[in-house]
Amino acid sequence: MRADTAPRHRAAPLLAAVLVAGCGGAEPPAPVADVAGAPAPTVADSGELILPPGFVSQVVFEGTGESRELYIREDGDLFVSLTGIRDGAHVLGLRDEDGDHVVDRVTRFHHLVTPEEQRPPQVHIEYHDGYLYAVDVTQLVRMPLPAGALEPTGPTEVVVGDIPYQRSHRGRTLSIDTAGRVYVNIGAPSNACQEQSRTKGSPGIDPCPELEAHAGIWRWPGEVLNQRRADGERYATGIRNAIAQTWDPVYDALYVGQMGRDGLGALWPEYFDAEDNAELPAEEFFRVEAGADYGWPFCYYDHRQGKRVLAPEYGGDGEKVGRCAAYATPQVTFPGHWSPASVAFYHAGHFPDRYRGGAFVALKGSWNRAPLPQDGYLVAFVPFADGEPTGDWEVFADGFKGFETLYERGNARWRPQSVAVHPDGALYVLDNNEGRIWRITYAGQDTARAADAPELPATDLARTVAASRDRGAELYGQYCASCHQPAGGGVPGQFPPLSGSAWVTGDKGRLIRTVLHGMEGPIEIDGVRYDEVMPGHGFLADEDVAVLLTYIRNAFDNEAGPVHESEVELVRTGDPRQIPWSAPVLENRTGIPGTAP
């Protein structure tokens, strides 16, 4: 039972103009020690967030690395779940011992052993009736954690032990209702249930077999141990991946934020352009009704048209509704790919009245909007009354991404991953990148700073290029230098030079195709013919291709814009190789599929 009687974790997207809040503190506190004596991270002196007038922020914990979820117990102790294992644990217990709200004590517990073939667990947590529940990619467990205890007082108990592992959307999340029933999100193992996953023009499978055991919410009794997957009930279906979820005891209902599908422009360029690919489909926020079907993979919600439409894999063209008229609609929508990661309803009394009963949603931001800038790194607020929204969402906390214009997700300074309400009414926000935690309070209108928002670098392009140097140089040395030479000068008559070549600094789509698929036959550059075969490097991951090409486009006296991972994905999936590909074919094959020329 939470002190404010509402679930305190998870959030989603936002975007509106707001003023910066004042941030107190002059000197950062000294490092604190955890129970093992190792120093905890030094805490910064200010929050650096952009907030509505009257609100202030304070950094209370600098974090230890990538983190997933924050829970605040009714006694004020914080618990943070981690991605992967760190210092032998997947969960942190955090406590302020001197009343200044800054974490003074850190404990570490819940060590999971992950098979080598599996990716690191993404642990999510929830507290109920003296137990901390944790769900990872394969099991739901609980640990006795009575009030006052910062780590478990007894052995871990398995609640559900056979949740199948999946690489895509492997992260599970959970909520617990007032009766102790546990709701677990099991995301879809694919993007759109295609016959050939993420392949241009591949139709969807109908009926989709993935819906039998995935893409929905499952429910189990939380007090029964050693249950099997089959012992649970499918509470709702057709939900692609609801990382953001919470059971709100005041509204007596489960609410989720769904992460929508992607690849519309890459897989179906005849219907969707670059802007469509970036903006669609909407991220959906809704109350989950028992037995309801929310339409994945057959449909998606288009917030620009205000309707659920048929997916192209099932005969849609971006406008047809068809069977989608039968599926439930969202209560609130956010722009595409903003990634709602957490939601917390506010039933405390500290914030002004307009926030009572509303929802704070943590949006961790996009990764797949290229060539458009990435967006959505913020905490949104949605006004609610009686379980229904009373207005559109608005930006509550901003300034996380660190740039006015962000092109690469990896350059975002912070990504809001989880939100939680403290018993004293403060709102806490957890960062995904490093696990930093902010405490946001209301100090009153008179204390609001009327200053402009802090100046941010206009773009992250320089950082993107700089970040490619070490890894890009490594990849170049491994795969390219033997032919094009370490200094990029090439070999006369065999391999062309890379310095100043329009094939390198010009059209990115052509360059990506050349590296992915190779080239057969001669190529002429500046009147000089080169005859050796260029092998394809499609075995490289999209991220490595992007880093390699960004490096080449900015080495050897070249100066050209970076190549983004999502652009490589668009070419790989949207324009597969036609054999043989020669210089004349590639010369005419320019542009990124699904993007404006």
Secondary structure, DSSP 4 states (H G I P E B T S, - for coil): --TTSS-EEEE-------PPPP---SSPPPP-B-TTSPBPPPPPS----B--TTEEEEEEE--SS-EEEEEE-TTS-EEEEEEEEETTEEEEEEE-SSSSSS--EEEEE-PPP--TTSPPPB-EEEEETTEEEEE-SS-EEEEE--TT-SS-SS--EEEE--PPP-STT---EEEE-TT-EEEEEE--SSSS-BSSTT-TTPPBPSS-GGGGTSSEEEEEETT--SB-GGGSEEEEE--S---EEEEETTTTEEEEEEPPP--HHHH-TTT--HHHHHH-S-EEEEEEPTT-B--TTTEEEETTTTEEEE-GGGT--SS--GGGGGS---SEEE-TT--EEEEEE---SSS-GGGTT-EEEEEE--S--TTSPB--EEEEEE-EETTEE-S--EEEEB--SSSSBB--GGG-S--EEEEEE-TTS-EEEEETTT--EEEEEE--GGG---PPPPP--SBSHHHHHHHTHHHHHHHHHHHTHHHH-TTS--BTTTB---TT-HHHHS-HHHHHHHHHH-B-S-EEETTEEE-S-B---TTS-HHHHHHHHHHHTTSTT---PPPPHHHHHHHHHHS---SSP-HHHHHT--S-TTS--
